[in-house]
Amino acid sequence: MNVEFNRNEDHLQQLTYQLRKKLEKVALGGGEKRIAAHKAKGKLTARERINYLLDKGAAQVEIGAFAGEGMYPDEGGCPSGGVVVVLGYVQGRQCVVVANDATVKAGAWFPITAKKNLRAQEISIENKLPIIYLVDSAGVYLPMQDEIFPDKEHFGRIFRNNAVMSSMGIVQISAIMGPCVAGGAYLPIMSDEAMIVSGTGSVFLAGSYLVKSAIGETIDNEALGGAAMHSEVSGVTDYKFDTDEEALDHIRNIFDKLGAQPSAGFSRATPAAPRLPEKELYGLLPADRAKPYDMMEIINRLVDNSEFEPYKDLYGQTLICGLARIDGWAVGIVANQRKIVKSKKTGMQMGGVIYSDSADKAARFIMNCNQKRIPLVFLHDVSGFMVGSQSEQGGIIKDGAKMVNAMSNSVVPKFTVIVGNSYGAGNYAMCGKAYDPRLIVAWPTAQLAVMSGAAAANTLLQIQVASLKAKGEVITPEAEKELLDRIKARYDEQLSPYYAAARLWVDAVIDPLETRKVISQGISAANHAPIEKAYNVGVIQV
């Protein structure tokens, strides 16, 4: 019996249990009472609509389940951002589905709602995937209109994207299953086809109260913008149905007749499970994040047949680079090695740190994968780049810049999995959110920040103590410890993968056993978008 393995396993399984409980809570949206009231109107919930629409038994990946987590406490919260987004299949065709959750503030748009909708459209655009909107929303959440209305990445960008996506030939289908108000009315009507459900669906630029206030006309919402009016008088909607199910069935009929899509041609062999047991992932990652471990043990339980072809394995050893297959798809893997290694040139090197030789190796490997049209997978457990006089004299900034340049200009799709630490410039070099990964996910063990909690807390403490002393205040050791504990508690909260997921810095927090599925579905989506741009790194530091 391996005591440490069992301790690690217990720790990570407890974290995944907490993840499942959090997801169960998120799935309730606005809560059971609001779900009951919603269903009393004869409507399906957002998640029921998606489950009815998507192919049974086909793989699916939810995007942004924890969006809004812990945010907007003064407004009563906004679970899942008030909208559900899923990457799934309809009639065998991979697509993105976006469904407003009317149990959350009547589906009103918070700032995070707009950000999540834009992320859904971004996934559709990057991968040239059809997108389906299931609309049931009261429009912008007015008390926060200044944070959602006017800026470039706010509400209006969604309708701009509708127009651009249409010009790109990306199929957009909408079903109006509840209210669709004001500027939000443009979203379904700028789609290729729009359907509406009688009795519950309505669409208008101004509701009956605003019409009365603006022009003095007295009219009810059904006559103003209901299904009958728009299907028989205005011609705004293309189809009218009596139930949610009928509208969803028609979307499936539309998808059944879509023409074939082009392919990027990424290599895929017959999928195979890892030869080493995947469940051992739980016991291999140390519960104590300061302890070293061999990242190859993780990789061998993620890749098909546990087969990995290393690139320059004796050089730049704090970064593992090599080729493998995941669920049949060929991938190039760049992963942080967390065990201590020995370089014949510079001596001992700390795990999880990027040195000049490892950055140099990774840059070359990334360029090779672009040359060969092989998607890239980044596995994070990184503390950052090596610091100190020896490292600076050795040109760490130059070599780090080379790696960032090669990665930033990649034309092959990139996928990022944050296994453990993801700190500072290490996050950037390993394709963090700012570097356009097609999907970025985190294990429950992940931490994202400019530096570790202990390092940041001590730095912030020194700054605050110096500031207080400059004002003539005397700081006792007890007061200093209390201040450090308070700083560390606040910073540790921000390190959490759920804090990142709430703000859509990551697309999802996942069970480690879901990693292969997420990467596979991501590459499957990317394979719909042929690479049209030449790979060019521009001026590179040598």
C-alpha positions as CSV (number, residue, x, y, z in Angstrom):
1,M,0.0,0.0,0.0
2,N,1.3,3.4,-1.0
3,V,0.3,5.8,1.8
4,E,1.1,9.0,-0.1
5,F,-0.8,7.8,-3.2
6,N,-3.8,7.1,-1.0
7,R,-3.6,10.4,0.6
8,N,-3.4,12.2,-2.7
9,E,-6.2,10.1,-4.1
10,D,-8.5,11.0,-1.1
11,H,-7.7,14.7,-1.5
12,L,-8.4,14.9,-5.2
13,Q,-11.5,12.7,-5.0
14,Q,-12.8,15.0,-2.3
15,L,-12.2,18.0,-4.6
16,T,-14.0,16.3,-7.5
17,Y,-16.9,15.5,-5.1
18,Q,-17.1,19.2,-4.3
19,L,-17.1,20.0,-8.0
20,R,-20.0,17.6,-8.6
21,K,-22.0,19.2,-5.8
22,K,-21.3,22.7,-7.1
23,L,-22.4,21.6,-10.6
24,E,-25.7,20.2,-9.2
25,K,-26.4,23.5,-7.5
26,V,-25.6,25.5,-10.6
27,A,-28.0,23.3,-12.6
28,L,-30.9,24.6,-10.4
29,G,-30.5,28.0,-11.9
30,G,-32.7,30.4,-10.0
31,G,-33.9,27.6,-7.6
32,E,-36.6,25.0,-7.4
33,K,-39.4,27.5,-6.7
34,R,-38.6,29.5,-9.8
35,I,-38.2,26.3,-11.9
36,A,-41.7,25.3,-10.8
37,A,-43.2,28.7,-11.7
38,H,-41.4,28.5,-15.1
39,K,-42.7,25.1,-15.9
40,A,-46.2,26.1,-14.8
41,K,-46.3,28.3,-17.9
42,G,-45.9,25.2,-20.0
43,K,-42.2,25.9,-20.7
44,L,-39.2,23.6,-20.5
45,T,-36.2,24.9,-18.5
46,A,-33.0,26.0,-20.4
47,R,-31.3,22.7,-19.5
48,E,-34.3,20.6,-20.4
49,R,-34.5,22.4,-23.8
50,I,-30.8,21.6,-24.5
51,N,-31.1,18.0,-23.4
52,Y,-34.2,17.5,-25.6
53,L,-32.4,19.1,-28.6
54,L,-29.0,17.4,-28.4
55,D,-28.4,13.8,-29.7
56,K,-28.8,11.3,-26.9
57,G,-25.6,9.6,-25.9
58,A,-23.4,12.0,-27.8
59,A,-20.5,13.7,-26.1
60,Q,-21.1,17.2,-24.9
61,V,-19.0,19.9,-23.0
62,E,-20.6,22.6,-21.0
63,I,-18.9,26.0,-21.3
64,G,-19.0,28.5,-18.4
65,A,-21.1,26.6,-15.9
66,F,-19.6,28.6,-13.1
67,A,-19.9,32.0,-14.8
68,G,-21.0,34.6,-12.3
69,E,-20.2,32.3,-9.3
70,G,-20.0,34.5,-6.2
71,M,-20.5,37.7,-8.2
72,Y,-23.3,40.3,-7.9
73,P,-24.2,39.6,-4.2
74,D,-26.1,42.8,-3.9
75,E,-28.2,41.8,-6.9
76,G,-29.0,38.3,-5.5
77,G,-26.4,36.5,-7.7
78,C,-26.5,35.3,-11.3
79,P,-26.0,31.5,-11.4
80,S,-24.2,30.3,-14.5
81,G,-24.5,33.9,-15.9
82,G,-28.2,33.3,-16.5
83,V,-27.4,31.4,-19.7
84,V,-26.4,27.8,-20.5
85,V,-23.9,27.1,-23.2
86,V,-23.1,23.6,-24.4
87,L,-20.8,22.2,-27.2
88,G,-22.7,19.2,-28.5
89,Y,-24.3,17.4,-31.4
90,V,-27.6,17.8,-33.2
91,Q,-28.4,15.1,-35.9
92,G,-24.7,14.2,-35.8
93,R,-23.6,17.8,-36.5
94,Q,-21.4,19.4,-33.9
95,C,-22.7,22.8,-32.8
96,V,-22.9,25.4,-30.0
97,V,-26.2,25.8,-28.2
98,V,-27.0,28.9,-26.1
99,A,-30.1,28.9,-23.9
100,N,-31.2,31.8,-21.7
101,D,-32.2,30.6,-18.2
102,A,-35.4,32.5,-17.4
103,T,-35.3,31.2,-13.8
104,V,-32.4,33.6,-13.2
105,K,-33.8,37.2,-13.1
106,A,-36.2,36.4,-16.0
107,G,-33.1,35.7,-18.2
108,A,-32.0,39.3,-17.9
109,W,-28.5,40.1,-19.1
110,F,-25.8,40.9,-16.6
111,P,-22.3,41.9,-17.6
112,I,-21.1,38.3,-17.3
113,T,-24.1,37.1,-19.4
114,A,-22.8,39.2,-22.3
115,K,-19.3,37.9,-21.8
116,K,-20.5,34.3,-21.8
117,N,-22.6,34.8,-25.0
118,L,-19.6,36.4,-26.7
119,R,-17.5,33.4,-25.7
120,A,-20.1,31.1,-27.2
121,Q,-20.0,33.1,-30.4
122,E,-16.2,33.1,-30.4
123,I,-16.2,29.3,-30.2
124,S,-18.6,29.1,-33.1
125,I,-16.5,31.6,-35.2
126,E,-13.1,30.0,-34.5
127,N,-14.4,26.5,-35.3
128,K,-16.9,27.5,-37.9
129,L,-19.6,25.6,-36.0
130,P,-23.4,26.2,-36.4
131,I,-24.9,27.9,-33.4
132,I,-28.4,27.7,-31.9
133,Y,-30.0,30.3,-29.7
134,L,-32.9,29.3,-27.4
135,V,-34.2,32.8,-26.4
136,D,-36.1,33.5,-23.2
137,S,-34.9,36.8,-21.8
138,A,-36.2,40.0,-20.4
139,G,-33.3,41.9,-21.9
140,V,-30.6,44.0,-20.2
141,Y,-30.6,44.1,-16.4
142,L,-31.3,47.8,-16.1
143,P,-29.6,48.5,-12.8
144,M,-26.3,47.6,-14.4
145,Q,-26.9,49.0,-17.8
146,D,-23.7,51.1,-17.7
147,E,-21.6,47.9,-17.4
148,I,-23.3,46.0,-20.3
149,F,-24.6,48.5,-22.9
150,P,-22.1,50.8,-24.6
151,D,-18.6,49.3,-24.8
152,K,-17.0,47.2,-27.5
153,E,-17.2,43.9,-25.7
154,H,-20.7,44.6,-24.3
155,F,-24.2,43.6,-25.4
156,G,-24.2,45.2,-28.8
157,R,-21.1,43.2,-29.9
158,I,-23.4,40.1,-30.0
159,F,-25.5,41.5,-32.8
160,R,-22.5,42.7,-34.7
161,N,-21.2,39.1,-34.4
162,N,-24.6,37.8,-35.8
163,A,-24.0,39.8,-38.9
164,V,-20.3,38.9,-39.3
165,M,-21.0,35.2,-38.6
166,S,-23.8,35.2,-41.3
167,S,-21.3,36.7,-43.8
168,M,-18.9,33.9,-42.9
169,G,-21.5,31.2,-43.8
170,I,-21.9,30.1,-40.2
171,V,-25.4,28.7,-39.7
172,Q,-27.4,30.5,-36.9
173,I,-30.9,29.2,-35.9
174,S,-33.0,30.8,-33.2
175,A,-36.1,29.7,-31.3
176,I,-38.1,32.4,-29.4
177,M,-39.4,30.5,-26.4
178,G,-40.1,33.4,-24.0
179,P,-39.9,37.2,-24.1
180,C,-37.3,38.8,-26.4
181,V,-37.1,42.5,-25.7
182,A,-35.5,45.7,-27.0
183,G,-32.0,45.3,-28.4
184,G,-32.2,41.6,-27.6
185,A,-34.8,41.2,-30.3
186,Y,-32.2,41.6,-32.9
187,L,-30.4,38.4,-31.9
188,P,-33.0,35.9,-33.2
189,I,-34.1,38.0,-36.1
190,M,-30.5,38.4,-37.3
191,S,-30.2,34.6,-37.3
192,D,-30.7,32.7,-40.6
193,E,-34.1,31.3,-39.4
194,A,-36.2,32.2,-36.4
195,M,-39.2,30.3,-34.9
196,I,-41.5,31.3,-32.1
197,V,-43.6,29.4,-29.6
198,S,-47.3,30.4,-29.3
199,G,-48.4,31.7,-25.9
200,T,-45.0,32.1,-24.4
201,G,-42.8,33.6,-27.1
202,S,-42.8,37.3,-27.9
203,V,-40.5,39.7,-29.6
204,F,-40.6,43.5,-29.7
205,L,-38.4,46.5,-29.5
206,A,-40.5,48.0,-26.7
207,G,-43.0,46.3,-24.4
208,S,-46.5,47.4,-23.8
209,Y,-45.6,49.6,-20.8
210,L,-42.9,51.5,-22.7
211,V,-45.2,51.9,-25.7
212,K,-47.9,53.4,-23.5
213,S,-45.3,55.7,-22.0
214,A,-43.7,56.7,-25.2
215,I,-46.6,57.2,-27.6
216,G,-49.7,56.7,-25.5
217,E,-50.8,53.5,-27.3
218,T,-52.6,50.9,-25.2
219,I,-51.9,47.3,-26.3
220,D,-51.0,44.0,-24.7
221,N,-47.7,42.2,-25.3
222,E,-49.3,39.3,-27.3
223,A,-51.0,41.7,-29.8
224,L,-47.8,43.8,-29.8
225,G,-45.3,41.1,-30.5
226,G,-46.7,37.6,-30.0
227,A,-46.4,34.5,-32.2
228,A,-49.5,35.1,-34.2
229,M,-48.7,38.7,-35.1
230,H,-45.1,38.0,-36.1
231,S,-46.0,34.8,-38.1
232,E,-49.1,36.2,-39.8
233,V,-48.8,39.9,-40.0
234,S,-45.2,41.3,-39.7
235,G,-43.4,38.2,-41.1
236,V,-40.6,38.7,-38.6
237,T,-40.6,35.0,-37.6
238,D,-40.4,32.1,-40.0
239,Y,-42.2,29.4,-38.1
240,K,-44.8,29.2,-35.4
241,F,-45.2,26.2,-33.0
242,D,-47.5,25.4,-30.1
243,T,-44.8,23.9,-27.7
244,D,-41.1,24.1,-26.9
245,E,-40.8,20.4,-28.1
246,E,-42.2,21.2,-31.5
247,A,-39.8,24.1,-32.0
248,L,-36.9,21.9,-30.9
249,D,-38.0,19.1,-33.3
250,H,-38.0,21.6,-36.1
251,I,-34.4,22.7,-35.3
252,R,-33.4,19.0,-35.5
253,N,-35.1,18.8,-38.9
254,I,-33.2,21.8,-40.2
255,F,-29.9,20.2,-39.0
256,D,-30.8,16.9,-40.6
257,K,-30.5,18.7,-44.0
258,L,-27.4,20.8,-43.6
259,G,-24.8,20.3,-46.3
260,A,-21.3,18.9,-45.5
261,Q,-18.6,21.1,-43.9
262,P,-15.0,21.3,-45.0
263,S,-12.3,19.7,-42.8
264,A,-9.0,20.9,-41.5
265,G,-7.7,17.4,-42.0
266,F,-6.1,16.8,-38.5
267,S,-4.8,13.3,-38.2
268,R,-7.1,10.9,-36.3
269,A,-6.5,7.2,-35.8
270,T,-8.8,4.7,-34.1
271,P,-9.2,5.9,-30.5
272,A,-7.6,3.8,-27.7
273,A,-7.8,4.2,-24.0
274,P,-4.5,4.8,-22.0
275,R,-2.8,1.5,-21.2
276,L,-2.2,2.7,-17.6
277,P,-5.4,3.2,-15.5
278,E,-6.8,6.7,-15.9
279,K,-8.2,6.6,-12.3
280,E,-4.7,6.7,-11.0
281,L,-4.6,10.4,-11.9
282,Y,-6.3,11.0,-8.6
283,G,-3.3,9.5,-6.6
284,L,-0.5,10.9,-8.7
285,L,-1.0,14.6,-8.1
286,P,0.4,15.5,-4.7
287,A,-2.1,16.9,-2.2
288,D,0.8,19.2,-1.1
289,R,1.3,21.4,-4.2
290,A,4.9,22.2,-3.1
291,K,6.0,18.5,-3.6
292,P,7.7,17.5,-6.8
293,Y,6.2,14.8,-9.1
294,D,6.8,13.4,-12.6
295,M,4.4,14.9,-15.1
296,M,5.0,12.0,-17.4
297,E,3.0,9.9,-15.0
298,I,0.0,12.2,-15.7
299,I,0.6,12.3,-19.5
300,N,0.8,8.5,-19.7
301,R,-2.7,8.3,-18.3
302,L,-4.1,10.9,-20.7
303,V,-2.7,9.6,-24.1
304,D,-3.8,6.7,-26.2
305,N,-2.1,3.4,-25.3
306,S,0.0,5.5,-22.9
307,E,2.3,6.1,-25.9
308,F,4.4,9.3,-26.1
309,E,7.1,10.3,-28.5
310,P,9.4,12.8,-26.6
311,Y,11.1,15.6,-28.4
312,K,14.6,16.6,-27.1
313,D,13.9,14.7,-23.9
314,L,17.5,15.1,-22.5
315,Y,17.5,18.9,-23.1
316,G,15.4,21.6,-21.5
317,Q,13.9,19.0,-19.2
318,T,11.7,21.3,-17.1
319,L,9.4,21.4,-20.2
320,I,8.2,18.1,-21.6
321,C,7.5,18.2,-25.3
322,G,6.3,15.4,-27.6
323,L,3.8,13.8,-29.8
324,A,0.9,11.5,-28.8
325,R,-2.7,10.8,-29.6
326,I,-5.7,11.6,-27.5
327,D,-8.9,9.8,-28.4
328,G,-7.3,9.1,-31.7
329,W,-6.4,12.7,-32.5
330,A,-2.7,13.5,-33.1
331,V,-1.5,16.2,-30.6
332,G,1.7,18.0,-29.7
333,I,2.0,18.2,-25.9
334,V,3.9,20.9,-24.0
335,A,3.8,20.2,-20.3
336,N,5.6,21.5,-17.2
337,Q,7.8,18.9,-15.6
338,R,7.4,19.1,-11.8
339,K,10.3,16.9,-10.6
340,I,13.8,18.3,-10.1
341,V,16.0,17.6,-13.1
342,K,19.7,17.9,-13.8
343,S,21.1,19.9,-16.7
344,K,24.7,19.1,-17.8
345,K,25.1,22.8,-18.7
346,T,23.6,24.6,-15.6
347,G,23.2,21.9,-13.0
348,M,20.1,21.3,-10.9
349,Q,16.8,22.8,-12.2
350,M,13.6,23.2,-10.2
351,G,10.5,21.5,-11.4
352,G,7.7,23.8,-12.6
353,V,10.1,26.5,-13.6
354,I,10.8,27.5,-17.2
355,Y,14.6,27.9,-17.9
356,S,16.3,29.2,-21.1
357,D,16.9,25.8,-22.5
358,S,13.3,24.6,-21.9
359,A,11.9,27.8,-23.5
360,D,14.2,27.3,-26.4
361,K,13.1,23.7,-26.9
362,A,9.4,24.5,-26.6
363,A,9.6,27.3,-29.2
364,R,11.2,24.9,-31.7
365,F,8.6,22.2,-30.9
366,I,5.7,24.6,-31.3
367,M,7.1,25.7,-34.7
368,N,7.4,22.0,-35.7
369,C,3.8,21.3,-34.8
370,N,2.6,24.2,-36.9
371,Q,4.7,22.9,-39.8
372,K,3.1,19.5,-39.5
373,R,-0.5,20.8,-38.8
374,I,-0.7,19.1,-35.4
375,P,-2.9,20.7,-32.7
376,L,-1.2,21.7,-29.5
377,V,-2.1,20.7,-25.9
378,F,-0.6,22.7,-22.9
379,L,-0.6,21.1,-19.5
380,H,0.1,23.7,-16.8
381,D,1.8,23.3,-13.5
382,V,4.1,26.3,-13.7
383,S,5.6,28.7,-11.2
384,G,7.1,31.0,-13.8
385,F,10.4,31.7,-15.5
386,M,13.7,31.3,-13.7
387,V,15.0,34.5,-12.1
388,G,18.4,35.6,-10.7
389,S,21.6,37.0,-12.1
390,Q,22.7,33.8,-13.8
391,S,19.4,33.4,-15.6
392,E,19.2,37.0,-16.6
393,Q,22.8,36.9,-18.0
394,G,21.8,33.7,-19.8
395,G,19.1,35.6,-21.7
396,I,16.0,34.2,-20.1
397,I,13.9,37.1,-21.3
398,K,15.1,36.6,-24.8
399,D,14.3,32.8,-24.8
400,G,11.0,33.3,-23.0
401,A,10.1,35.9,-25.7
402,K,10.9,33.3,-28.4
403,M,8.6,30.8,-26.8
404,V,5.8,33.3,-26.4
405,N,6.2,34.5,-30.0
406,A,6.1,30.9,-31.4
407,M,3.0,30.1,-29.4
408,S,1.2,33.4,-30.0
409,N,1.5,33.1,-33.8
410,S,0.4,29.4,-33.9
411,V,-2.2,28.7,-36.6
412,V,-2.9,25.2,-35.3
413,P,-5.6,25.0,-32.6
414,K,-4.4,25.2,-29.0
415,F,-5.9,23.6,-25.9
416,T,-5.0,24.4,-22.4
417,V,-5.4,22.3,-19.2
418,I,-4.4,23.8,-15.9
419,V,-3.5,20.9,-13.7
420,G,-1.8,22.7,-10.8
421,N,-0.1,26.1,-10.6
422,S,-0.4,28.7,-13.4
423,Y,1.5,31.7,-12.2
424,G,2.7,34.9,-13.9
425,A,4.5,34.9,-17.2
426,G,4.4,31.1,-17.0
427,N,0.7,31.3,-17.6
428,Y,1.3,33.4,-20.7
429,A,4.0,31.2,-22.2
430,M,1.9,28.1,-21.7
431,C,-1.0,29.5,-23.6
432,G,-3.1,31.1,-20.9
433,K,-6.5,32.7,-21.7
434,A,-4.9,35.8,-23.3
435,Y,-3.4,33.6,-26.1
436,D,-6.6,32.3,-27.7
437,P,-6.7,28.6,-26.7
438,R,-9.8,27.1,-28.4
439,L,-10.7,25.7,-25.0
440,I,-9.1,26.3,-21.6
441,V,-10.1,24.2,-18.6
442,A,-8.9,23.7,-15.1
443,W,-8.7,20.7,-12.7
444,P,-10.1,21.4,-9.2
445,T,-6.4,21.5,-8.1
446,A,-5.6,24.5,-10.3
447,Q,-4.5,27.9,-9.1
448,L,-4.2,31.0,-11.3
449,A,-2.5,34.3,-10.3
450,V,0.5,36.5,-10.9
451,M,2.4,34.6,-8.2
452,S,1.8,32.0,-5.5
453,G,-0.3,32.9,-2.5
454,A,2.6,32.9,0.0
455,A,4.9,34.9,-2.3
456,A,2.1,37.5,-3.0
457,A,1.0,37.8,0.6
458,N,4.5,38.5,1.8
459,T,5.1,41.0,-0.9
460,L,1.9,42.8,-0.2
461,L,2.6,42.7,3.5
462,Q,6.0,44.4,3.1
463,I,4.3,47.1,1.0
464,Q,1.6,47.7,3.6
465,V,3.9,47.6,6.6
466,A,6.2,50.1,4.9
467,S,3.3,52.4,4.2
468,L,2.1,52.2,7.8
469,K,5.6,52.9,9.2
470,A,5.9,55.8,6.9
471,K,2.8,57.3,8.6
472,G,4.6,56.8,12.0
473,E,2.6,53.8,13.1
474,V,4.2,51.0,15.1
475,I,3.5,47.5,13.9
476,T,3.7,44.8,16.5
477,P,4.6,41.2,15.5
478,E,1.0,40.2,16.4
479,A,-0.5,42.9,14.3
480,E,1.8,42.0,11.4
481,K,0.7,38.4,11.6
482,E,-2.9,39.4,11.6
483,L,-2.4,41.6,8.6
484,L,-0.5,38.8,6.8
485,D,-3.3,36.3,7.5
486,R,-5.9,38.7,6.2
487,I,-4.0,39.4,3.0
488,K,-3.3,35.7,2.4
489,A,-7.0,34.8,2.9
490,R,-8.1,37.4,0.3
491,Y,-5.4,36.4,-2.2
492,D,-6.1,32.6,-1.7
493,E,-9.7,33.2,-2.6
494,Q,-8.6,34.7,-5.9
495,L,-6.3,31.7,-6.6
496,S,-9.3,29.3,-6.8
497,P,-10.2,27.8,-10.1
498,Y,-13.8,28.7,-9.3
499,Y,-12.8,32.3,-9.0
500,A,-11.3,32.0,-12.5
501,A,-14.3,30.1,-13.9
502,A,-16.7,32.7,-12.5
503,R,-15.0,35.3,-14.6
504,L,-14.6,33.0,-17.7
505,W,-10.8,33.1,-17.4
506,V,-11.3,29.3,-17.9
507,D,-14.2,27.7,-19.8
508,A,-14.8,25.0,-17.2
509,V,-13.5,23.3,-14.0
510,I,-13.5,19.6,-14.8
511,D,-12.9,16.2,-13.2
512,P,-9.4,15.0,-14.4
513,L,-11.1,12.0,-15.9
514,E,-13.0,14.4,-18.3
515,T,-9.7,15.7,-19.8
516,R,-9.5,13.4,-22.7
517,K,-13.1,14.0,-23.7
518,V,-12.7,17.8,-23.5
519,I,-9.6,17.8,-25.7
520,S,-11.1,15.3,-28.1
521,Q,-14.3,17.4,-28.5
522,G,-12.2,20.6,-28.9
523,I,-10.2,19.1,-31.7
524,S,-13.3,17.7,-33.3
525,A,-14.7,21.2,-33.4
526,A,-11.5,22.7,-34.6
527,N,-11.4,20.2,-37.5
528,H,-14.4,22.0,-39.0
529,A,-12.2,25.1,-39.7
530,P,-9.5,24.6,-42.3
531,I,-6.3,26.5,-41.6
532,E,-6.2,29.4,-44.0
533,K,-3.3,31.5,-42.5
534,A,0.4,30.8,-43.1
535,Y,2.5,30.3,-40.0
536,N,4.8,33.3,-39.5
537,V,6.5,34.2,-36.2
538,G,7.7,37.5,-37.4
539,V,10.9,38.9,-35.8
540,I,12.1,36.4,-33.2
541,Q,14.8,36.8,-30.6
542,V,17.8,34.4,-31.2
